[in-house]
Amino acid sequence: MTRRILGSWLVILVGALYFFVPLLGTFEFSLRYRRGVYSFEAYRIVLGDPRFHATFLYSTVLALATIVVGILLVVPTAYWIQLRLPRLRPVVEFITLLPLVIPAIVIVFGYLRIYNSSSILPLTGSARATDVLLMFSYVTLAMPYMYRAVDAGLRAIDVRTLTEAAQSLGASWATILLRVILPNVQVAVLSGAFLTFAIVIGEFTMASLLDRPAFGPYLQLIGANRAYEPSALAVITFAITWSCMALIQVLGRRTPGVTAGAH
Amino acid sequence: MSSTASTQTAQPVAPAARPGRFSWELLGVLPFFLFAFFFLILPTSFLIVGGFQDADGRFTLANIRDLFQPTILKAYWISIQVSAASSIGGAILGFFLAYAAISGGLPRWVRPTLLTFSGVASNFAGVPLAFAFLATLGRTGLVTVLLVSLFDFNIYRTGFNLLSFWGLALTYMYFQIPLMVLIMAPAIDGLKREWREAASNLGGSAVDYWRYVGLPVLWPTLVGTTLLLFANAFGAVATAYALTGSSLNIVTILLFAQIRGDVLHNQNLGYALALGMILITGLSNGVYIWLRARSERWLR
């Protein structure tokens, strides 16, 4: 029995080494900017870079827009499927899983061909329209996670009774969705939202191919040209991802039955 | 609209819409289907159809045939190898980690800690992940330098290079292992204690238990998840691009270059390249979903 426990600790130790050494390595590397002494110089430079501010702001706004559109798309659909159209559930579930099946680079390749400036719907024609297209591409990326989180949340509550109660009090569909259903799946929606934020904030492929000034392409640019700043950026990005996930865990714990359900 | 739809339980739902009669209820999911059509299905179909057309839009199999030229074939092959290495390695380590944390007799805090961490690490991919491994195992990375100064052992003398096949596979495992842990954990939870007790009551050893109970129950999840990890690595772009630039010729990097600048000098061949990728990720995901349905028989 003790041999088994020793073996388990050994496995955990190997895993912990594999996961923590790169984090430690990144942090150590990010402090090496000045020869011979550890300093936060690389962070100072990165945080003072106007391109950092611009791209980070851009990606943050895009992430928030993605979250709003994602919620508006997923919550009513999942609600309606649960309430009225359960026979369509397999179809909708299959579609929400498609972004995991079709690589992101393929999806954006298709966008570039269909929505180019000479097509009927030239979404890549202007910068603003391309922003919208990039936002839609992020909605597809986040959809598998968003849908699963919201669907799990809806299954945990009695959608039918809540709807009927609201209807008998004379509520409209908009009122039901916004003031009855949404508050009840708040935790699930927030989990999906934080996960979406974590995915979108450093996304590289789609932003780069659509040629938008997002944080991911900026990271790549710095990585190709600088020595120590990339590590500082990696530490910052990891801190953001970590706080998003930590928030999901905290939310999940507050409401039993609704887990983060990311994967 | 206020009448109840009278389908509370798992009974087959009475078809609200008969063929030929439009059901107003479908309007509620119209936005979703429109979105899926315009931003998922149409773009993908365009590439699939384009893979079978020549420059003038006529049907041809020439692009598919041209996929079998050495450079493209090699790109697919390296992608398949990197994905296989990182998914099998990730699956093995991920399984043992999940098993150790859940059934390994460790303190109770290990399990939630591991699962929380896995949730974070499985999303730590892309460009920052490449930076992290460069800072650790690159030529001046922490581990490389420490090994030289402490043991006078230079990993780069052994032929190891982070910007190569094994380096990429090792880096991919950083998001593969946690994904494996997250998916395997519920499956390992599903292995009931009574089964192990029953096996030992009947005189079976630990090996017998795994041979006749554990593995038969778990293998669909094990194989299925490995395939999911495979597809996950196969479609990855950012990590590889930031790590190796374009020095490692994997298929996503080739497609990236093709989208940027038509390096194959044939737009339709580019579509066929994408079609090949969809085929490979679609196939491995399809088998994953099929195996997953199988495994749910036992793991409830």
Boltz contact constraints between the chains, C-beta under 6 A:
constraints:
  - contact:
      token1: [A, 4]
      token2: [B, 105]
      max_distance: 6.0
  - contact:
      token1: [A, 5]
      token2: [B, 105]
      max_distance: 6.0
  - contact:
      token1: [A, 8]
      token2: [B, 100]
      max_distance: 6.0
  - contact:
      token1: [A, 8]
      token2: [B, 104]
      max_distance: 6.0
  - contact:
      token1: [A, 8]
      token2: [B, 106]
      max_distance: 6.0
  - contact:
      token1: [A, 11]
      token2: [B, 96]
      max_distance: 6.0
  - contact:
      token1: [A, 11]
      token2: [B, 97]
      max_distance: 6.0
  - contact:
      token1: [A, 11]
      token2: [B, 100]
      max_distance: 6.0
  - contact:
      token1: [A, 12]
      token2: [B, 100]
      max_distance: 6.0
  - contact:
      token1: [A, 15]
      token2: [B, 97]
      max_distance: 6.0
  - contact:
      token1: [A, 22]
      token2: [B, 132]
      max_distance: 6.0
  - contact:
      token1: [A, 22]
      token2: [B, 133]
      max_distance: 6.0
  - contact:
      token1: [A, 22]
      token2: [B, 136]
      max_distance: 6.0
  - contact:
      token1: [A, 25]
      token2: [B, 135]
      max_distance: 6.0
  - contact:
      token1: [A, 25]
      token2: [B, 136]
      max_distance: 6.0
  - contact:
      token1: [A, 25]
      token2: [B, 141]
      max_distance: 6.0
  - contact:
      token1: [A, 25]
      token2: [B, 142]
      max_distance: 6.0
  - contact:
      token1: [A, 26]
      token2: [B, 132]
      max_distance: 6.0
  - contact:
      token1: [A, 26]
      token2: [B, 135]
      max_distance: 6.0
  - contact:
      token1: [A, 28]
      token2: [B, 142]
      max_distance: 6.0
  - contact:
      token1: [A, 29]
      token2: [B, 135]
      max_distance: 6.0
  - contact:
      token1: [A, 73]
      token2: [B, 35]
      max_distance: 6.0
  - contact:
      token1: [A, 77]
      token2: [B, 29]
      max_distance: 6.0
  - contact:
      token1: [A, 77]
      token2: [B, 32]
      max_distance: 6.0
  - contact:
      token1: [A, 80]
      token2: [B, 28]
      max_distance: 6.0
  - contact:
      token1: [A, 80]
      token2: [B, 29]
      max_distance: 6.0
  - contact:
      token1: [A, 84]
      token2: [B, 5]
      max_distance: 6.0
  - contact:
      token1: [A, 84]
      token2: [B, 25]
      max_distance: 6.0
  - contact:
      token1: [A, 85]
      token2: [B, 25]
      max_distance: 6.0
  - contact:
      token1: [A, 86]
      token2: [B, 13]
      max_distance: 6.0
  - contact:
      token1: [A, 87]
      token2: [B, 13]
      max_distance: 6.0
  - contact:
      token1: [A, 95]
      token2: [B, 36]
      max_distance: 6.0
  - contact:
      token1: [A, 98]
      token2: [B, 40]
      max_distance: 6.0
  - contact:
      token1: [A, 101]
      token2: [B, 281]
      max_distance: 6.0
  - contact:
      token1: [A, 101]
      token2: [B, 282]
      max_distance: 6.0
  - contact:
      token1: [A, 101]
      token2: [B, 285]
      max_distance: 6.0
  - contact:
      token1: [A, 102]
      token2: [B, 44]
      max_distance: 6.0
  - contact:
      token1: [A, 102]
      token2: [B, 278]
      max_distance: 6.0
  - contact:
      token1: [A, 103]
      token2: [B, 235]
      max_distance: 6.0
  - contact:
      token1: [A, 103]
      token2: [B, 277]
      max_distance: 6.0
  - contact:
      token1: [A, 103]
      token2: [B, 281]
      max_distance: 6.0
  - contact:
      token1: [A, 105]
      token2: [B, 237]
      max_distance: 6.0
  - contact:
      token1: [A, 105]
      token2: [B, 252]
      max_distance: 6.0
  - contact:
      token1: [A, 105]
      token2: [B, 255]
      max_distance: 6.0
  - contact:
      token1: [A, 106]
      token2: [B, 274]
      max_distance: 6.0
  - contact:
      token1: [A, 106]
      token2: [B, 277]
      max_distance: 6.0
  - contact:
      token1: [A, 107]
      token2: [B, 43]
      max_distance: 6.0
  - contact:
      token1: [A, 109]
      token2: [B, 259]
      max_distance: 6.0
  - contact:
      token1: [A, 109]
      token2: [B, 274]
      max_distance: 6.0
  - contact:
      token1: [A, 110]
      token2: [B, 43]
      max_distance: 6.0
  - contact:
      token1: [A, 110]
      token2: [B, 44]
      max_distance: 6.0
  - contact:
      token1: [A, 110]
      token2: [B, 46]
      max_distance: 6.0
  - contact:
      token1: [A, 110]
      token2: [B, 47]
      max_distance: 6.0
  - contact:
      token1: [A, 111]
      token2: [B, 43]
      max_distance: 6.0
  - contact:
      token1: [A, 113]
      token2: [B, 46]
      max_distance: 6.0
  - contact:
      token1: [A, 114]
      token2: [B, 43]
      max_distance: 6.0
  - contact:
      token1: [A, 114]
      token2: [B, 46]
      max_distance: 6.0
  - contact:
      token1: [A, 136]
      token2: [B, 39]
      max_distance: 6.0
  - contact:
      token1: [A, 140]
      token2: [B, 39]
      max_distance: 6.0
  - contact:
      token1: [A, 140]
      token2: [B, 40]
      max_distance: 6.0
  - contact:
      token1: [A, 167]
      token2: [B, 2]
      max_distance: 6.0
  - contact:
      token1: [A, 198]
      token2: [B, 123]
      max_distance: 6.0
  - contact:
      token1: [A, 202]
      token2: [B, 126]
      max_distance: 6.0
  - contact:
      token1: [A, 204]
      token2: [B, 126]
      max_distance: 6.0
  - contact:
      token1: [A, 204]
      token2: [B, 127]
      max_distance: 6.0
  - contact:
      token1: [A, 204]
      token2: [B, 238]
      max_distance: 6.0
  - contact:
      token1: [A, 205]
      token2: [B, 237]
      max_distance: 6.0
  - contact:
      token1: [A, 205]
      token2: [B, 238]
      max_distance: 6.0
  - contact:
      token1: [A, 209]
      token2: [B, 259]
      max_distance: 6.0
  - contact:
      token1: [A, 219]
      token2: [B, 127]
      max_distance: 6.0
  - contact:
      token1: [A, 220]
      token2: [B, 127]
      max_distance: 6.0
  - contact:
      token1: [A, 220]
      token2: [B, 242]
      max_distance: 6.0
  - contact:
      token1: [A, 223]
      token2: [B, 131]
      max_distance: 6.0
  - contact:
      token1: [A, 223]
      token2: [B, 242]
      max_distance: 6.0
  - contact:
      token1: [A, 230]
      token2: [B, 131]
      max_distance: 6.0
  - contact:
      token1: [A, 231]
      token2: [B, 131]
      max_distance: 6.0
  - contact:
      token1: [A, 231]
      token2: [B, 135]
      max_distance: 6.0
  - contact:
      token1: [A, 234]
      token2: [B, 128]
      max_distance: 6.0
  - contact:
      token1: [A, 234]
      token2: [B, 131]
      max_distance: 6.0
  - contact:
      token1: [A, 234]
      token2: [B, 132]
      max_distance: 6.0
  - contact:
      token1: [A, 237]
      token2: [B, 128]
      max_distance: 6.0
  - contact:
      token1: [A, 241]
      token2: [B, 123]
      max_distance: 6.0
  - contact:
      token1: [A, 241]
      token2: [B, 124]
      max_distance: 6.0
  - contact:
      token1: [A, 242]
      token2: [B, 120]
      max_distance: 6.0
  - contact:
      token1: [A, 245]
      token2: [B, 119]
      max_distance: 6.0
  - contact:
      token1: [A, 245]
      token2: [B, 120]
      max_distance: 6.0
  - contact:
      token1: [A, 249]
      token2: [B, 116]
      max_distance: 6.0
  - contact:
      token1: [A, 262]
      token2: [B, 119]
      max_distance: 6.0
  - contact:
      token1: [A, 263]
      token2: [B, 182]
      max_distance: 6.0
